[in-house]
Amino acid sequence: MRLAFRFSLFLLLAVQALVSQTFTGVILGTVRDSTGAVVPKVEITVINAGTGARVSAVTDEQGNFTAPLLPPGAYRLEASAPGFRRYQQDGIGLRIQQQAR
């Protein structure tokens, strides 16, 4: 009986630990212009190079953006805003639980 209780407790704790793990990463950053000033309301698109899946974000008033819950893989980031040239960065690698900037 004690063995069954211990095994049940172990199994419960193991499942809890597995559920709490995150199998995604996040790409985040701050958009600045050529003078170093932050740029709000920039449209950001993060594209998974393997699947073509897209995630969109918009920079806040401090120029910050976050693209969360991305599966591991290679990504391309595109940024566009009125009055600015379109920006593109290829080859962003993302691992599990990584915060890529």
N, CA, C and O atoms as CSV, one atom per row, in Angstrom:
chain,resi,resn,atom,element,x,y,z
A,1,MET,N,N,0.820,-1.187,0.000
A,1,MET,CA,C,0.000,0.000,0.000
A,1,MET,C,C,0.872,1.262,0.000
A,1,MET,O,O,0.596,2.211,-0.734
A,2,ARG,N,N,1.923,1.266,0.826
A,2,ARG,CA,C,2.806,2.422,0.869
A,2,ARG,C,C,3.512,2.618,-0.465
A,2,ARG,O,O,3.695,3.745,-0.923
A,3,LEU,N,N,3.905,1.515,-1.079
A,3,LEU,CA,C,4.581,1.594,-2.368
A,3,LEU,C,C,3.651,2.205,-3.418
A,3,LEU,O,O,4.079,3.038,-4.217
A,4,ALA,N,N,2.405,1.799,-3.420
A,4,ALA,CA,C,1.431,2.345,-4.367
A,4,ALA,C,C,1.218,3.837,-4.116
A,4,ALA,O,O,1.096,4.613,-5.064
A,5,PHE,N,N,1.171,4.241,-2.851
A,5,PHE,CA,C,1.002,5.652,-2.514
A,5,PHE,C,C,2.206,6.460,-2.989
A,5,PHE,O,O,2.044,7.524,-3.586
A,6,ARG,N,N,3.407,5.960,-2.726
A,6,ARG,CA,C,4.624,6.661,-3.146
A,6,ARG,C,C,4.688,6.775,-4.665
A,6,ARG,O,O,5.043,7.823,-5.204
A,7,PHE,N,N,4.342,5.690,-5.346
A,7,PHE,CA,C,4.360,5.714,-6.805
A,7,PHE,C,C,3.342,6.723,-7.334
A,7,PHE,O,O,3.634,7.461,-8.275
A,8,SER,N,N,2.159,6.760,-6.739
A,8,SER,CA,C,1.126,7.713,-7.160
A,8,SER,C,C,1.585,9.150,-6.930
A,8,SER,O,O,1.363,10.020,-7.771
A,9,LEU,N,N,2.220,9.391,-5.799
A,9,LEU,CA,C,2.730,10.719,-5.492
A,9,LEU,C,C,3.824,11.110,-6.480
A,9,LEU,O,O,3.845,12.236,-6.977
A,10,PHE,N,N,4.726,10.184,-6.763
A,10,PHE,CA,C,5.793,10.444,-7.728
A,10,PHE,C,C,5.210,10.766,-9.103
A,10,PHE,O,O,5.634,11.718,-9.758
A,11,LEU,N,N,4.244,9.971,-9.529
A,11,LEU,CA,C,3.617,10.169,-10.830
A,11,LEU,C,C,2.925,11.528,-10.899
A,11,LEU,O,O,3.021,12.218,-11.914
A,12,LEU,N,N,2.243,11.912,-9.850
A,12,LEU,CA,C,1.573,13.206,-9.802
A,12,LEU,C,C,2.580,14.350,-9.916
A,12,LEU,O,O,2.348,15.305,-10.657
A,13,LEU,N,N,3.682,14.263,-9.199
A,13,LEU,CA,C,4.706,15.306,-9.251
A,13,LEU,C,C,5.385,15.350,-10.613
A,13,LEU,O,O,5.695,16.432,-11.111
A,14,ALA,N,N,5.621,14.193,-11.223
A,14,ALA,CA,C,6.254,14.145,-12.539
A,14,ALA,C,C,5.361,14.788,-13.596
A,14,ALA,O,O,5.843,15.531,-14.450
A,15,VAL,N,N,4.077,14.507,-13.539
A,15,VAL,CA,C,3.140,15.105,-14.495
A,15,VAL,C,C,3.078,16.611,-14.287
A,15,VAL,O,O,3.033,17.364,-15.259
A,16,GLN,N,N,3.074,17.055,-13.061
A,16,GLN,CA,C,3.051,18.488,-12.748
A,16,GLN,C,C,4.273,19.177,-13.340
A,16,GLN,O,O,4.149,20.253,-13.925
A,17,ALA,N,N,5.450,18.574,-13.197
A,17,ALA,CA,C,6.671,19.164,-13.735
A,17,ALA,C,C,6.623,19.214,-15.255
A,17,ALA,O,O,7.064,20.196,-15.853
A,18,LEU,N,N,6.102,18.186,-15.881
A,18,LEU,CA,C,6.017,18.147,-17.333
A,18,LEU,C,C,5.066,19.214,-17.857
A,18,LEU,O,O,5.363,19.868,-18.856
A,19,VAL,N,N,3.945,19.394,-17.206
A,19,VAL,CA,C,2.962,20.385,-17.639
A,19,VAL,C,C,3.526,21.794,-17.509
A,19,VAL,O,O,3.206,22.656,-18.327
A,20,SER,N,N,4.347,22.046,-16.513
A,20,SER,CA,C,4.865,23.388,-16.284
A,20,SER,C,C,5.992,23.763,-17.236
A,20,SER,O,O,6.381,24.930,-17.282
A,21,GLN,N,N,6.531,22.810,-18.001
A,21,GLN,CA,C,7.594,23.117,-18.944
A,21,GLN,C,C,7.018,23.822,-20.165
A,21,GLN,O,O,5.897,23.542,-20.591
A,22,THR,N,N,7.802,24.737,-20.718
A,22,THR,CA,C,7.409,25.460,-21.909
A,22,THR,C,C,8.237,24.961,-23.078
A,22,THR,O,O,9.461,24.869,-22.983
A,23,PHE,N,N,7.581,24.640,-24.173
A,23,PHE,CA,C,8.271,24.127,-25.348
A,23,PHE,C,C,8.307,25.162,-26.464
A,23,PHE,O,O,8.353,24.808,-27.642
A,24,THR,N,N,8.285,26.432,-26.098
A,24,THR,CA,C,8.309,27.517,-27.071
A,24,THR,C,C,9.372,28.530,-26.679
A,24,THR,O,O,9.984,28.428,-25.616
A,25,GLY,N,N,9.581,29.499,-27.542
A,25,GLY,CA,C,10.497,30.597,-27.268
A,25,GLY,C,C,9.810,31.908,-27.603
A,25,GLY,O,O,8.629,31.931,-27.949
A,26,VAL,N,N,10.553,32.996,-27.498
A,26,VAL,CA,C,9.993,34.325,-27.762
A,26,VAL,C,C,11.037,35.168,-28.492
A,26,VAL,O,O,12.230,35.096,-28.195
A,27,ILE,N,N,10.574,35.956,-29.439
A,27,ILE,CA,C,11.427,36.948,-30.092
A,27,ILE,C,C,10.928,38.306,-29.629
A,27,ILE,O,O,9.742,38.615,-29.740
A,28,LEU,N,N,11.847,39.117,-29.107
A,28,LEU,CA,C,11.473,40.439,-28.612
A,28,LEU,C,C,12.549,41.442,-28.963
A,28,LEU,O,O,13.679,41.069,-29.276
A,29,GLY,N,N,12.201,42.705,-28.911
A,29,GLY,CA,C,13.184,43.729,-29.235
A,29,GLY,C,C,12.623,45.127,-29.111
A,29,GLY,O,O,11.468,45.330,-28.736
A,30,THR,N,N,13.474,46.088,-29.438
A,30,THR,CA,C,13.118,47.501,-29.445
A,30,THR,C,C,13.504,48.070,-30.800
A,30,THR,O,O,14.629,47.872,-31.258
A,31,VAL,N,N,12.586,48.771,-31.442
A,31,VAL,CA,C,12.851,49.369,-32.750
A,31,VAL,C,C,13.298,50.810,-32.540
A,31,VAL,O,O,12.639,51.594,-31.858
A,32,ARG,N,N,14.448,51.138,-33.153
A,32,ARG,CA,C,15.003,52.493,-33.073
A,32,ARG,C,C,15.314,52.989,-34.481
A,32,ARG,O,O,15.609,52.199,-35.378
A,33,ASP,N,N,15.244,54.298,-34.663
A,33,ASP,CA,C,15.608,54.867,-35.963
A,33,ASP,C,C,17.109,55.142,-36.005
A,33,ASP,O,O,17.832,54.798,-35.070
A,34,SER,N,N,17.578,55.763,-37.092
A,34,SER,CA,C,19.019,55.977,-37.273
A,34,SER,C,C,19.614,56.932,-36.245
A,34,SER,O,O,20.832,56.954,-36.065
A,35,THR,N,N,18.778,57.724,-35.565
A,35,THR,CA,C,19.283,58.629,-34.529
A,35,THR,C,C,19.284,57.983,-33.147
A,35,THR,O,O,19.804,58.553,-32.188
A,36,GLY,N,N,18.696,56.784,-33.053
A,36,GLY,CA,C,18.617,56.091,-31.770
A,36,GLY,C,C,17.297,56.290,-31.046
A,36,GLY,O,O,17.085,55.730,-29.970
A,37,ALA,N,N,16.402,57.092,-31.635
A,37,ALA,CA,C,15.092,57.315,-31.017
A,37,ALA,C,C,14.203,56.089,-31.229
A,37,ALA,O,O,14.251,55.457,-32.283
A,38,VAL,N,N,13.398,55.760,-30.226
A,38,VAL,CA,C,12.486,54.619,-30.351
A,38,VAL,C,C,11.376,54.963,-31.340
A,38,VAL,O,O,11.002,56.125,-31.496
A,39,VAL,N,N,10.858,53.930,-32.005
A,39,VAL,CA,C,9.809,54.133,-33.006
A,39,VAL,C,C,8.571,53.342,-32.586
A,39,VAL,O,O,8.587,52.111,-32.620
A,40,PRO,N,N,7.501,54.030,-32.189
A,40,PRO,CA,C,6.261,53.338,-31.829
A,40,PRO,C,C,5.450,52.965,-33.065
A,40,PRO,O,O,5.664,53.501,-34.152
A,41,LYS,N,N,4.525,52.048,-32.878
A,41,LYS,CA,C,3.553,51.642,-33.894
A,41,LYS,C,C,4.184,51.076,-35.165
A,41,LYS,O,O,3.664,51.274,-36.263
A,42,VAL,N,N,5.296,50.377,-35.014
A,42,VAL,CA,C,5.908,49.669,-36.143
A,42,VAL,C,C,5.253,48.297,-36.235
A,42,VAL,O,O,5.105,47.605,-35.228
A,43,GLU,N,N,4.862,47.907,-37.444
A,43,GLU,CA,C,4.277,46.586,-37.644
A,43,GLU,C,C,5.394,45.565,-37.808
A,43,GLU,O,O,6.233,45.680,-38.702
A,44,ILE,N,N,5.392,44.569,-36.936
A,44,ILE,CA,C,6.397,43.507,-36.925
A,44,ILE,C,C,5.725,42.219,-37.379
A,44,ILE,O,O,4.634,41.882,-36.921
A,45,THR,N,N,6.388,41.500,-38.288
A,45,THR,CA,C,5.919,40.178,-38.695
A,45,THR,C,C,7.071,39.205,-38.512
A,45,THR,O,O,8.169,39.425,-39.025
A,46,VAL,N,N,6.816,38.133,-37.781
A,46,VAL,CA,C,7.802,37.075,-37.558
A,46,VAL,C,C,7.321,35.858,-38.342
A,46,VAL,O,O,6.200,35.389,-38.147
A,47,ILE,N,N,8.181,35.348,-39.234
A,47,ILE,CA,C,7.788,34.268,-40.138
A,47,ILE,C,C,8.667,33.051,-39.895
A,47,ILE,O,O,9.893,33.142,-39.947
A,48,ASN,N,N,8.035,31.911,-39.630
A,48,ASN,CA,C,8.761,30.654,-39.452
A,48,ASN,C,C,9.253,30.209,-40.820
A,48,ASN,O,O,8.446,29.988,-41.723
A,49,ALA,N,N,10.574,30.072,-40.990
A,49,ALA,CA,C,11.160,29.720,-42.286
A,49,ALA,C,C,10.762,28.323,-42.741
A,49,ALA,O,O,10.689,28.071,-43.944
A,50,GLY,N,N,10.505,27.425,-41.823
A,50,GLY,CA,C,10.156,26.056,-42.173
A,50,GLY,C,C,8.700,25.863,-42.543
A,50,GLY,O,O,8.384,25.087,-43.445
A,51,THR,N,N,7.809,26.565,-41.853
A,51,THR,CA,C,6.370,26.347,-42.054
A,51,THR,C,C,5.665,27.506,-42.744
A,51,THR,O,O,4.573,27.330,-43.286
A,52,GLY,N,N,6.275,28.689,-42.732
A,52,GLY,CA,C,5.629,29.870,-43.286
A,52,GLY,C,C,4.626,30.507,-42.339
A,52,GLY,O,O,3.995,31.505,-42.688
A,53,ALA,N,N,4.469,29.941,-41.136
A,53,ALA,CA,C,3.534,30.500,-40.152
A,53,ALA,C,C,3.983,31.911,-39.770
A,53,ALA,O,O,5.173,32.177,-39.604
A,54,ARG,N,N,3.002,32.806,-39.634
A,54,ARG,CA,C,3.288,34.211,-39.333
A,54,ARG,C,C,2.689,34.612,-37.988
A,54,ARG,O,O,1.594,34.189,-37.618
A,55,VAL,N,N,3.441,35.440,-37.273
A,55,VAL,CA,C,2.963,36.042,-36.029
A,55,VAL,C,C,3.193,37.539,-36.169
A,55,VAL,O,O,4.279,37.973,-36.555
A,56,SER,N,N,2.174,38.324,-35.855
A,56,SER,CA,C,2.275,39.778,-35.985
A,56,SER,C,C,2.296,40.441,-34.617
A,56,SER,O,O,1.719,39.940,-33.652
A,57,ALA,N,N,2.972,41.575,-34.560
A,57,ALA,CA,C,3.034,42.386,-33.343
A,57,ALA,C,C,3.180,43.843,-33.771
A,57,ALA,O,O,3.513,44.127,-34.921
A,58,VAL,N,N,2.931,44.753,-32.852
A,58,VAL,CA,C,3.104,46.186,-33.092
A,58,VAL,C,C,3.900,46.741,-31.923
A,58,VAL,O,O,3.640,46.402,-30.769
A,59,THR,N,N,4.878,47.601,-32.225
A,59,THR,CA,C,5.671,48.175,-31.140
A,59,THR,C,C,4.814,49.119,-30.302
A,59,THR,O,O,3.912,49.786,-30.809
A,60,ASP,N,N,5.121,49.154,-29.003
A,60,ASP,CA,C,4.402,50.050,-28.092
A,60,ASP,C,C,5.024,51.445,-28.140
A,60,ASP,O,O,5.862,51.720,-28.998
A,61,GLU,N,N,4.625,52.312,-27.240
A,61,GLU,CA,C,5.117,53.696,-27.226
A,61,GLU,C,C,6.616,53.798,-26.948
A,61,GLU,O,O,7.236,54.811,-27.276
A,62,GLN,N,N,7.207,52.761,-26.347
A,62,GLN,CA,C,8.649,52.744,-26.096
A,62,GLN,C,C,9.403,51.991,-27.191
A,62,GLN,O,O,10.604,51.753,-27.061
A,63,GLY,N,N,8.707,51.612,-28.271
A,63,GLY,CA,C,9.343,50.907,-29.385
A,63,GLY,C,C,9.542,49.425,-29.157
A,63,GLY,O,O,10.204,48.765,-29.959
A,64,ASN,N,N,8.983,48.882,-28.078
A,64,ASN,CA,C,9.176,47.466,-27.734
A,64,ASN,C,C,8.123,46.584,-28.389
A,64,ASN,O,O,6.973,46.988,-28.560
A,65,PHE,N,N,8.534,45.369,-28.754
A,65,PHE,CA,C,7.590,44.377,-29.267
A,65,PHE,C,C,7.946,43.016,-28.700
A,65,PHE,O,O,9.080,42.777,-28.283
A,66,THR,N,N,6.954,42.120,-28.689
A,66,THR,CA,C,7.134,40.743,-28.239
A,66,THR,C,C,6.332,39.829,-29.152
A,66,THR,O,O,5.158,40.078,-29.425
A,67,ALA,N,N,6.980,38.768,-29.621
A,67,ALA,CA,C,6.304,37.707,-30.380
A,67,ALA,C,C,6.479,36.429,-29.563
A,67,ALA,O,O,7.483,35.735,-29.719
A,68,PRO,N,N,5.513,36.107,-28.690
A,68,PRO,CA,C,5.664,34.976,-27.768
A,68,PRO,C,C,5.158,33.657,-28.348
A,68,PRO,O,O,4.547,33.615,-29.416
A,69,LEU,N,N,5.431,32.587,-27.613
A,69,LEU,CA,C,4.897,31.249,-27.878
A,69,LEU,C,C,5.242,30.733,-29.275
A,69,LEU,O,O,4.401,30.144,-29.954
A,70,LEU,N,N,6.489,30.962,-29.694
A,70,LEU,CA,C,6.947,30.496,-31.001
A,70,LEU,C,C,7.625,29.137,-30.860
A,70,LEU,O,O,8.453,28.954,-29.968
A,71,PRO,N,N,7.286,28.178,-31.729
A,71,PRO,CA,C,7.988,26.897,-31.682
A,71,PRO,C,C,9.444,27.082,-32.101
A,71,PRO,O,O,9.753,28.009,-32.849
A,72,PRO,N,N,10.340,26.218,-31.633
A,72,PRO,CA,C,11.744,26.327,-32.022
A,72,PRO,C,C,11.888,26.241,-33.542
A,72,PRO,O,O,11.119,25.553,-34.214
A,73,GLY,N,N,12.882,26.947,-34.067
A,73,GLY,CA,C,13.128,26.903,-35.506
A,73,GLY,C,C,13.826,28.156,-35.978
A,73,GLY,O,O,14.296,28.964,-35.177
A,74,ALA,N,N,13.891,28.309,-37.306
A,74,ALA,CA,C,14.504,29.481,-37.930
A,74,ALA,C,C,13.398,30.460,-38.313
A,74,ALA,O,O,12.332,30.062,-38.781
A,75,TYR,N,N,13.673,31.750,-38.107
A,75,TYR,CA,C,12.669,32.778,-38.355
A,75,TYR,C,C,13.242,33.935,-39.153
A,75,TYR,O,O,14.448,34.180,-39.161
A,76,ARG,N,N,12.331,34.645,-39.831
A,76,ARG,CA,C,12.641,35.906,-40.495
A,76,ARG,C,C,11.767,36.968,-39.836
A,76,ARG,O,O,10.589,36.733,-39.567
A,77,LEU,N,N,12.349,38.130,-39.580
A,77,LEU,CA,C,11.618,39.239,-38.980
A,77,LEU,C,C,11.503,40.349,-40.010
A,77,LEU,O,O,12.491,40.717,-40.646
A,78,GLU,N,N,10.306,40.881,-40.177
A,78,GLU,CA,C,10.075,42.020,-41.058
A,78,GLU,C,C,9.447,43.139,-40.242
A,78,GLU,O,O,8.586,42.896,-39.397
A,79,ALA,N,N,9.889,44.379,-40.504
A,79,ALA,CA,C,9.353,45.540,-39.796
A,79,ALA,C,C,9.022,46.620,-40.815
A,79,ALA,O,O,9.793,46.872,-41.740
A,80,SER,N,N,7.862,47.257,-40.636
A,80,SER,CA,C,7.483,48.343,-41.544
A,80,SER,C,C,6.695,49.401,-40.779
A,80,SER,O,O,5.923,49.104,-39.867
A,81,ALA,N,N,6.922,50.651,-41.190
A,81,ALA,CA,C,6.212,51.790,-40.605
A,81,ALA,C,C,6.183,52.903,-41.647
A,81,ALA,O,O,7.129,53.046,-42.422
A,82,PRO,N,N,5.113,53.690,-41.676
A,82,PRO,CA,C,5.050,54.808,-42.624
A,82,PRO,C,C,6.230,55.758,-42.428
A,82,PRO,O,O,6.566,56.120,-41.300
A,83,GLY,N,N,6.853,56.156,-43.535
A,83,GLY,CA,C,7.979,57.080,-43.481
A,83,GLY,C,C,9.326,56.413,-43.271
A,83,GLY,O,O,10.348,57.096,-43.221
A,84,PHE,N,N,9.348,55.088,-43.148
A,84,PHE,CA,C,10.590,54.343,-42.941
A,84,PHE,C,C,10.733,53.267,-44.014
A,84,PHE,O,O,9.744,52.755,-44.539
A,85,ARG,N,N,11.984,52.938,-44.325
A,85,ARG,CA,C,12.249,51.811,-45.219
A,85,ARG,C,C,11.881,50.513,-44.538
A,85,ARG,O,O,12.033,50.378,-43.324
A,86,ARG,N,N,11.396,49.555,-45.315
A,86,ARG,CA,C,11.070,48.225,-44.784
A,86,ARG,C,C,12.371,47.547,-44.344
A,86,ARG,O,O,13.386,47.626,-45.036
A,87,TYR,N,N,12.331,46.881,-43.187
A,87,TYR,CA,C,13.500,46.191,-42.637
A,87,TYR,C,C,13.219,44.697,-42.622
A,87,TYR,O,O,12.100,44.269,-42.341
A,88,GLN,N,N,14.247,43.904,-42.927
A,88,GLN,CA,C,14.110,42.447,-42.881
A,88,GLN,C,C,15.384,41.842,-42.310
A,88,GLN,O,O,16.491,42.239,-42.674
A,89,GLN,N,N,15.214,40.871,-41.407
A,89,GLN,CA,C,16.351,40.136,-40.852
A,89,GLN,C,C,16.054,38.649,-40.958
A,89,GLN,O,O,15.056,38.162,-40.427
A,90,ASP,N,N,16.934,37.934,-41.652
A,90,ASP,CA,C,16.790,36.489,-41.819
A,90,ASP,C,C,17.689,35.749,-40.840
A,90,ASP,O,O,18.592,36.329,-40.236
A,91,GLY,N,N,17.420,34.453,-40.697
A,91,GLY,CA,C,18.312,33.578,-39.941
A,91,GLY,C,C,18.267,33.744,-38.436
A,91,GLY,O,O,19.280,33.549,-37.765
A,92,ILE,N,N,17.127,34.097,-37.897
A,92,ILE,CA,C,16.991,34.179,-36.443
A,92,ILE,C,C,16.671,32.774,-35.942
A,92,ILE,O,O,15.596,32.242,-36.220
A,93,GLY,N,N,17.597,32.181,-35.211
A,93,GLY,CA,C,17.390,30.843,-34.659
A,93,GLY,C,C,16.771,30.926,-33.276
A,93,GLY,O,O,17.184,31.738,-32.447
A,94,LEU,N,N,15.781,30.086,-33.032
A,94,LEU,CA,C,15.083,30.110,-31.750
A,94,LEU,C,C,15.031,28.705,-31.173
A,94,LEU,O,O,14.611,27.762,-31.843
A,95,ARG,N,N,15.463,28.574,-29.920
A,95,ARG,CA,C,15.431,27.291,-29.208
A,95,ARG,C,C,14.335,27.327,-28.144
A,95,ARG,O,O,13.770,28.379,-27.847
A,96,ILE,N,N,14.051,26.168,-27.583
A,96,ILE,CA,C,13.050,26.064,-26.520
A,96,ILE,C,C,13.449,26.962,-25.353
A,96,ILE,O,O,14.602,26.951,-24.923
A,97,GLN,N,N,12.509,27.729,-24.846
A,97,GLN,CA,C,12.643,28.639,-23.703
A,97,GLN,C,C,13.657,29.754,-23.938
A,97,GLN,O,O,14.122,30.368,-22.978
A,98,GLN,N,N,14.008,30.029,-25.187
A,98,GLN,CA,C,14.951,31.105,-25.495
A,98,GLN,C,C,14.209,32.411,-25.715
A,98,GLN,O,O,13.095,32.430,-26.240
A,99,GLN,N,N,14.847,33.511,-25.304
A,99,GLN,CA,C,14.359,34.851,-25.616
A,99,GLN,C,C,15.352,35.462,-26.587
A,99,GLN,O,O,16.407,35.945,-26.176
A,100,ALA,N,N,15.021,35.446,-27.883
A,100,ALA,CA,C,15.913,35.996,-28.907
A,100,ALA,C,C,15.641,37.483,-29.060
A,100,ALA,O,O,14.489,37.913,-29.108
A,101,ARG,N,N,16.703,38.257,-29.135
A,101,ARG,CA,C,16.584,39.712,-29.344
A,101,ARG,C,C,17.180,40.071,-30.680
A,101,ARG,O,O,17.187,41.243,-31.058
